[in-house]
Amino acid sequence: MKQTQQKTSKNETAPWMKWAYVGIALLVAVAMVGTYLAPMFEKKQTAQIGNTAVIGYTIFSEDGRPLITTDQNLLKSEYEKENLVLLTYGLEMPVGGQVSDENIAPIPIAYPETNGTVGAGLLGFETNAISAVLVGMQAGETKTINFSYGETGLEMDLNEEEANEIGLNFTEAEVGEPFLREFMISSGITLENETNQTPTLRFWKVTDKTDDSLAVTCRYGSARVTLNGITG
């Protein structure tokens, strides 16, 4: 009796082959997704006390207006509003480091150009607050901190002559009006009973006005800080 060999139908094997191809495609897709997502799950650097951090920042007034920044886009938008903002370079500072409250750090100004002869002054209160908030931050993270000056009011009274001497028109000055004032700070180096002086700029604001005096302060409100990297 002649045996008839049963042939497998192509239609019967095709579904299995299709599923095999689908399985291989899925494996390839998963591998590709894993490759793209791997950086997302990598542990980012975390700033610890003793590290050196590279930061970008914006200093705001007490009423929330940007005053000093490393953000060029913010600078552009504020100048379009006719607001004066100082552009500075990014800072490199110790994480968790603390200095004397009376210390003043002159930060080089990138714009407007000052030819390196004057910097934007940050007080010890402010640099300490920035340095402290960096502890535990991860690269790329941004935080906002409020400044606290304690009993140091950073206020002074100016009569009409003194106001005019620093370029502040006493008659036209209004409460809430910000202005830049150059003042001298000590670098801590004393030679022959003379203290080396470094000029620096801070934003001041008129807080009160009478017929014969102006009350002004150079307090800042807050800072928005971004940890760009850790160098050590």
C-alpha positions as CSV (number, residue, x, y, z in Angstrom):
1,M,0.0,0.0,0.0
2,K,1.4,3.3,-1.0
3,Q,2.0,5.5,1.8
4,T,1.1,9.1,1.4
5,Q,3.4,11.6,3.1
6,Q,1.5,14.3,4.8
7,K,2.8,17.7,4.0
8,T,2.7,20.5,6.5
9,S,0.7,23.4,5.3
10,K,2.4,26.7,5.0
11,N,-0.7,28.2,6.6
12,E,-0.1,26.1,9.7
13,T,3.5,27.1,10.3
14,A,3.1,30.8,9.4
15,P,1.5,31.9,12.7
16,W,4.3,30.3,14.7
17,M,6.9,32.0,12.6
18,K,5.1,35.3,12.9
19,W,5.1,35.0,16.7
20,A,8.8,34.2,16.7
21,Y,9.5,37.3,14.7
22,V,7.4,39.4,17.0
23,G,9.3,38.0,20.0
24,I,12.6,38.8,18.5
25,A,11.4,42.3,17.6
26,L,10.2,42.8,21.2
27,L,13.6,41.7,22.6
28,V,15.3,44.2,20.3
29,A,12.9,47.0,21.3
30,V,13.4,46.3,25.0
31,A,17.2,46.3,24.6
32,M,17.0,49.6,22.7
33,V,14.7,51.2,25.3
34,G,17.0,50.0,28.1
35,T,19.9,51.6,26.4
36,Y,18.1,55.0,26.1
37,L,16.7,54.8,29.6
38,A,19.9,53.6,31.4
39,P,21.2,57.2,32.0
40,M,17.9,58.1,33.7
41,F,18.5,55.4,36.3
42,E,22.1,56.2,36.9
43,K,22.8,57.7,40.3
44,K,23.5,61.4,40.0
45,Q,26.3,63.1,42.0
46,T,25.1,64.4,45.4
47,A,26.9,67.4,46.9
48,Q,28.5,66.7,50.3
49,I,30.2,68.9,52.8
50,G,33.8,69.4,51.6
51,N,32.9,69.1,47.9
52,T,33.5,72.0,45.5
53,A,30.3,73.0,43.6
54,V,29.9,74.9,40.3
55,I,26.6,76.8,40.5
56,G,24.4,79.1,38.5
57,Y,22.1,81.5,40.4
58,T,19.8,84.5,40.4
59,I,19.6,86.9,43.3
60,F,16.2,88.5,43.9
61,S,15.1,91.7,45.7
62,E,12.7,91.5,48.7
63,D,9.8,92.1,46.3
64,G,11.0,89.3,43.9
65,R,12.7,91.3,41.2
66,P,15.8,89.7,39.6
67,L,18.9,91.7,40.5
68,I,22.0,89.6,39.8
69,T,22.0,86.5,37.6
70,T,24.1,84.0,35.6
71,D,21.1,83.4,33.2
72,Q,21.6,85.3,30.0
73,N,18.0,84.6,28.9
74,L,16.7,86.2,32.1
75,L,19.0,89.1,31.6
76,K,17.6,89.7,28.1
77,S,14.0,89.5,29.2
78,E,14.6,92.0,32.1
79,Y,16.4,94.5,29.8
80,E,13.4,94.3,27.5
81,K,11.3,95.5,30.5
82,E,14.0,98.2,31.0
83,N,15.0,96.7,34.3
84,L,18.7,96.8,35.3
85,V,20.2,93.4,36.1
86,L,23.8,92.5,36.5
87,L,25.1,89.4,34.7
88,T,27.8,87.5,36.5
89,Y,29.7,84.3,35.8
90,G,28.9,81.0,37.5
91,L,30.5,80.5,40.9
92,E,32.7,77.8,42.2
93,M,32.3,77.4,46.0
94,P,32.7,74.9,48.9
95,V,29.6,72.9,49.8
96,G,28.6,73.7,53.4
97,G,31.4,76.2,53.9
98,Q,30.8,79.1,56.3
99,V,32.5,82.5,56.4
100,S,32.2,85.5,58.7
101,D,28.8,87.3,58.3
102,E,30.8,90.5,57.7
103,N,32.7,89.0,54.8
104,I,31.9,90.5,51.4
105,A,32.8,88.6,48.2
106,P,33.2,90.7,45.0
107,I,31.8,88.6,42.1
108,P,33.2,89.6,38.6
109,I,30.5,91.3,36.5
110,A,30.1,90.1,32.9
111,Y,27.6,92.7,31.9
112,P,27.4,95.7,31.9
113,E,31.2,95.8,31.4
114,T,33.2,97.2,34.2
115,N,36.6,96.2,32.9
116,G,37.1,94.1,36.0
117,T,37.5,97.1,38.3
118,V,34.4,96.5,40.3
119,G,32.4,93.4,41.3
120,A,28.9,92.5,42.6
121,G,29.1,92.2,46.4
122,L,27.6,89.2,48.1
123,L,27.6,89.3,51.9
124,G,28.7,86.5,54.2
125,F,25.0,86.0,55.2
126,E,24.2,85.3,51.6
127,T,27.1,83.1,50.6
128,N,26.7,81.0,53.7
129,A,23.0,80.5,52.9
130,I,23.9,79.4,49.3
131,S,26.7,77.1,50.5
132,A,24.4,75.5,53.1
133,V,21.6,74.7,50.7
134,L,24.0,72.9,48.3
135,V,24.4,70.1,50.8
136,G,22.5,67.1,49.5
137,M,21.6,68.6,46.1
138,Q,22.1,66.6,43.0
139,A,23.7,67.8,39.8
140,G,21.1,69.6,37.7
141,E,18.8,70.3,40.7
142,T,17.5,73.8,41.5
143,K,16.5,75.2,44.9
144,T,15.3,78.6,46.1
145,I,16.3,80.0,49.5
146,N,15.3,83.1,51.5
147,F,18.0,85.3,53.0
148,S,17.9,86.1,56.7
149,Y,20.0,88.9,58.1
150,G,19.0,88.6,61.8
151,E,19.5,91.8,63.7
152,T,21.7,93.3,60.9
153,G,19.3,95.7,59.2
154,L,21.8,96.9,56.5
155,E,20.1,100.2,56.6
156,M,21.4,103.8,56.6
157,D,20.0,107.3,56.4
158,L,21.1,109.8,53.8
159,N,20.6,113.5,53.9
160,E,20.1,115.4,50.6
161,E,23.8,116.2,50.2
162,E,24.9,112.6,50.8
163,A,22.2,111.3,48.4
164,N,23.2,113.6,45.6
165,E,26.9,112.7,46.1
166,I,26.2,109.1,45.2
167,G,24.1,110.0,42.2
168,L,20.7,109.5,43.9
169,N,18.5,112.5,43.1
170,F,17.0,113.4,46.5
171,T,14.1,115.3,45.1
172,E,13.0,112.6,42.6
173,A,13.8,109.5,44.7
174,E,10.8,107.4,45.5
175,V,10.1,104.7,48.2
176,G,10.7,101.3,46.7
177,E,13.1,102.6,44.0
178,P,16.2,100.4,43.5
179,F,19.6,101.8,42.7
180,L,23.2,100.7,42.4
181,R,25.7,102.1,44.9
182,E,29.4,101.5,44.9
183,F,31.0,101.1,48.3
184,M,34.4,100.0,49.6
185,I,35.0,96.7,51.4
186,S,38.0,95.4,53.3
187,S,39.9,92.5,51.8
188,G,41.3,91.7,55.2
189,I,44.9,92.7,54.2
190,T,46.4,95.5,56.3
191,L,49.6,97.2,55.4
192,E,51.1,100.0,57.5
193,N,47.8,100.5,59.3
194,E,46.0,100.9,55.9
195,T,43.4,98.4,54.8
196,N,43.4,97.4,51.2
197,Q,40.0,98.4,49.8
198,T,38.1,96.7,46.9
199,P,35.2,98.5,45.3
200,T,32.0,96.5,44.8
201,L,28.4,97.1,43.9
202,R,25.1,96.3,45.6
203,F,21.6,97.1,44.8
204,W,20.0,99.5,47.4
205,K,16.4,100.4,47.8
206,V,14.7,103.5,49.3
207,T,12.6,102.3,52.2
208,D,11.4,105.7,53.6
209,K,11.6,109.4,52.8
210,T,11.1,112.5,54.8
211,D,11.6,116.2,53.9
212,D,15.3,116.0,54.8
213,S,16.4,112.4,54.7
214,L,16.2,109.1,52.9
215,A,16.3,105.6,54.5
216,V,17.9,103.0,52.3
217,T,18.8,99.3,52.6
218,C,20.9,96.8,50.6
219,R,19.1,93.7,51.8
220,Y,18.3,91.0,49.2
221,G,15.3,88.7,49.4
222,S,16.2,85.3,48.0
223,A,18.3,83.3,45.6
224,R,17.5,80.6,43.1
225,V,20.5,78.2,42.9
226,T,21.2,75.5,40.3
227,L,24.0,72.9,41.0
228,N,25.7,72.6,37.6
229,G,28.4,70.2,38.7
230,I,30.8,69.0,41.4
231,T,34.5,69.4,40.7
232,G,35.9,67.9,43.9
